[in-house]
Amino acid sequence: MNYGAINIDIETMGGTPVFTGTRVPIQALFDYIETGETLDEFLENFPSVKKEFAIQVLEMAKKTLTTEKILNENFA
């Protein structure tokens, strides 16, 4: 399944969510942020990831975590 910037396909990384057109797991972006690295540092180390896709993923996470309805449906 393709969700814009995110692709989930059992044939790619065993179904791990990756950036569309790459084999870079979405989790890698959050790991970088968690350790205090910048978006630019992430993109420098993963040049196959488009900046607009990284920003789109961050926006999706923001929307998910700041929308009460989505939180209730997925995490309550």
MIFILUM-447285 format. One line per field, with one value per residue: x, y, z of N, C-alpha, C in turn. Coordinates in Angstrom, 3 decimals. Layout:
BEGIN
n.px: [X, ...] $
n.py: [Y, ...] $
n.pz: [Z, ...] $
ca.px: [X, ...] $
ca.py: [Y, ...] $
ca.pz: [Z, ...] $
c.px: [X, ...] $
c.py: [Y, ...] $
c.pz: [Z, ...] $
# end
This chain:
BEGIN
n.px: [0.843, 0.435, 1.010, 1.347, 4.083, 4.885, 5.493, 4.218, 4.969, 5.020, 7.032, 9.094, 11.452, 10.158, 7.614, 7.898, 7.223, 8.388, 10.154, 8.677, 9.807, 12.245, 14.360, 14.459, 13.619, 10.798, 11.025, 13.705, 13.943, 12.609, 14.262, 16.618, 15.757, 15.090, 17.593, 18.594, 19.523, 19.393, 16.890, 18.158, 20.601, 19.704, 18.712, 21.077, 22.456, 20.796, 20.405, 18.603, 16.086, 13.498, 13.275, 10.757, 9.173, 10.075, 9.278, 6.527, 5.968, 6.569, 4.594, 2.332, 2.634, 2.433, -0.216, -1.573, -0.921, -1.959, -4.638, -7.541, -9.623, -8.363, -6.404, -8.017, -9.252, -7.075, -5.334, -6.597] $
n.py: [-1.178, 2.231, 5.301, 7.995, 9.517, 7.288, 3.840, 0.574, -2.648, -6.054, -7.217, -5.442, -4.901, -6.660, -5.704, -3.581, -0.195, 2.102, 4.896, 6.058, 4.731, 3.981, 1.971, 2.757, 2.710, 4.240, 4.524, 5.146, 7.917, 8.918, 7.840, 9.285, 11.892, 11.482, 11.099, 13.601, 14.596, 16.512, 17.195, 17.770, 16.438, 13.805, 13.581, 13.969, 11.646, 9.760, 9.932, 9.050, 9.579, 11.803, 15.222, 16.419, 14.189, 13.360, 15.539, 15.367, 12.949, 13.692, 15.625, 13.992, 12.469, 14.492, 15.350, 13.016, 12.772, 15.032, 15.121, 14.498, 12.673, 10.799, 9.847, 8.631, 6.615, 5.024, 4.654, 4.519] $
n.pz: [0.000, -0.695, 0.795, -0.059, 0.927, 2.244, 1.934, 2.075, 1.698, 1.423, -0.027, 0.121, 2.406, 4.079, 4.628, 6.313, 7.049, 4.717, 3.216, 0.284, -2.765, -1.806, 0.363, 2.886, 6.188, 7.787, 10.498, 10.867, 10.511, 12.782, 14.731, 14.290, 14.958, 17.609, 18.768, 18.679, 16.293, 13.248, 10.694, 8.296, 8.679, 8.728, 6.085, 4.688, 5.290, 4.221, 1.234, -0.695, 0.179, -0.304, 0.547, 0.765, 1.250, 3.763, 5.309, 4.895, 6.228, 8.858, 9.206, 9.009, 11.329, 13.226, 12.798, 13.512, 16.217, 17.346, 17.042, 18.551, 17.927, 16.221, 17.958, 19.931, 18.387, 17.672, 19.833, 22.288] $
ca.px: [0.000, 1.183, 0.381, 2.118, 5.503, 5.129, 5.118, 4.233, 4.883, 5.660, 8.212, 10.120, 11.796, 9.215, 6.403, 8.227, 6.948, 9.584, 9.901, 8.344, 10.907, 13.492, 14.298, 14.763, 12.466, 10.300, 11.559, 15.036, 13.763, 12.293, 15.468, 17.512, 15.211, 15.165, 18.963, 18.968, 20.037, 18.468, 16.329, 19.202, 21.560, 19.045, 18.675, 22.455, 22.837, 19.879, 20.131, 17.506, 14.822, 13.178, 12.983, 9.305, 8.615, 10.396, 8.392, 5.179, 5.877, 6.502, 3.258, 1.379, 2.789, 1.881, -1.677, -2.030, -0.719, -2.633, -6.056, -8.139, -10.389, -7.412, -5.809, -9.013, -9.474, -5.886, -4.512, -7.386] $
ca.py: [0.000, 3.478, 6.419, 9.184, 9.424, 6.009, 2.654, -0.661, -3.745, -7.243, -7.504, -4.461, -4.893, -7.503, -4.967, -2.438, 1.080, 2.775, 6.053, 5.652, 4.724, 3.634, 0.888, 3.426, 2.634, 5.473, 4.540, 5.765, 9.362, 9.169, 7.519, 10.437, 12.995, 11.089, 11.262, 15.013, 14.988, 17.350, 16.664, 17.874, 15.357, 12.586, 13.599, 13.823, 10.243, 8.948, 10.795, 8.557, 10.080, 13.171, 16.103, 16.611, 12.987, 13.398, 16.547, 14.810, 11.960, 14.439, 16.240, 12.914, 12.151, 15.636, 15.301, 11.860, 12.970, 16.238, 14.992, 13.653, 11.581, 9.781, 9.243, 7.732, 5.471, 4.210, 4.453, 4.451] $
ca.pz: [0.000, -0.757, 1.495, -0.425, 1.271, 2.903, 1.194, 2.847, 0.741, 1.991, -0.850, 0.451, 3.826, 4.809, 4.996, 7.167, 6.376, 4.202, 2.361, -1.077, -3.716, -1.123, 1.337, 4.155, 7.094, 8.380, 11.863, 10.866, 10.696, 14.189, 15.492, 14.164, 15.736, 19.012, 19.256, 18.610, 14.986, 12.489, 9.454, 7.275, 8.908, 8.262, 4.624, 4.227, 5.446, 3.405, 0.076, -1.536, 0.737, -0.723, 1.680, 0.879, 1.854, 5.197, 5.906, 4.859, 7.304, 10.121, 9.256, 9.294, 12.752, 13.954, 12.691, 14.277, 17.647, 17.822, 16.719, 19.591, 17.315, 15.749, 19.155, 20.533, 17.509, 17.513, 21.024, 23.521] $
c.px: [0.883, 0.368, 1.173, 3.592, 5.877, 4.642, 5.231, 3.951, 5.647, 6.943, 9.370, 10.312, 10.766, 7.966, 6.641, 7.886, 8.258, 9.171, 9.698, 9.561, 12.247, 13.297, 14.613, 13.518, 12.085, 10.880, 12.919, 14.944, 13.499, 13.472, 16.453, 17.032, 15.351, 16.569, 19.475, 19.550, 18.960, 17.923, 17.392, 20.255, 20.987, 19.097, 20.071, 22.891, 21.955, 19.476, 19.012, 16.140, 14.633, 12.792, 11.478, 8.626, 8.883, 9.482, 6.957, 4.979, 5.773, 5.135, 2.193, 1.437, 2.191, 0.360, -2.242, -1.989, -1.384, -4.125, -6.681, -8.877, -9.454, -6.756, -6.757, -9.212, -8.282, -5.145, -5.289, -7.768] $
c.py: [1.234, 4.586, 7.687, 8.967, 8.070, 4.864, 1.437, -1.796, -4.922, -7.598, -6.542, -4.434, -5.648, -6.793, -3.825, -1.157, 1.777, 4.024, 5.552, 5.783, 4.365, 2.362, 1.448, 3.385, 4.007, 5.637, 5.234, 7.270, 9.671, 8.830, 8.680, 11.593, 12.717, 11.296, 12.689, 15.459, 15.740, 16.622, 16.696, 16.774, 14.019, 12.500, 13.434, 12.357, 9.286, 9.754, 10.306, 9.045, 11.533, 13.995, 16.267, 15.379, 12.961, 14.390, 16.038, 13.789, 12.656, 15.109, 15.195, 12.547, 13.264, 15.585, 14.167, 12.142, 14.221, 16.238, 13.991, 12.461, 10.451, 9.083, 8.244, 6.470, 4.510, 3.861, 4.334, 3.022] $
c.pz: [0.000, -0.110, 1.201, -0.167, 1.845, 2.030, 2.120, 1.869, 1.324, 1.236, -0.566, 1.952, 4.669, 5.286, 5.963, 6.416, 5.993, 3.435, 0.938, -1.991, -3.101, -0.309, 2.725, 5.044, 7.645, 9.789, 11.933, 11.092, 12.165, 15.098, 15.453, 15.032, 17.226, 19.589, 19.098, 17.280, 14.210, 11.260, 8.358, 7.437, 8.444, 6.742, 4.024, 4.266, 4.645, 2.175, -0.836, -1.042, 0.299, 0.503, 1.869, 1.488, 3.357, 5.912, 5.947, 5.978, 8.657, 10.291, 9.573, 10.778, 13.606, 13.956, 13.539, 15.773, 18.205, 17.501, 17.685, 19.001, 16.879, 16.938, 19.800, 19.711, 17.507, 18.805, 22.324, 23.845] $
# end
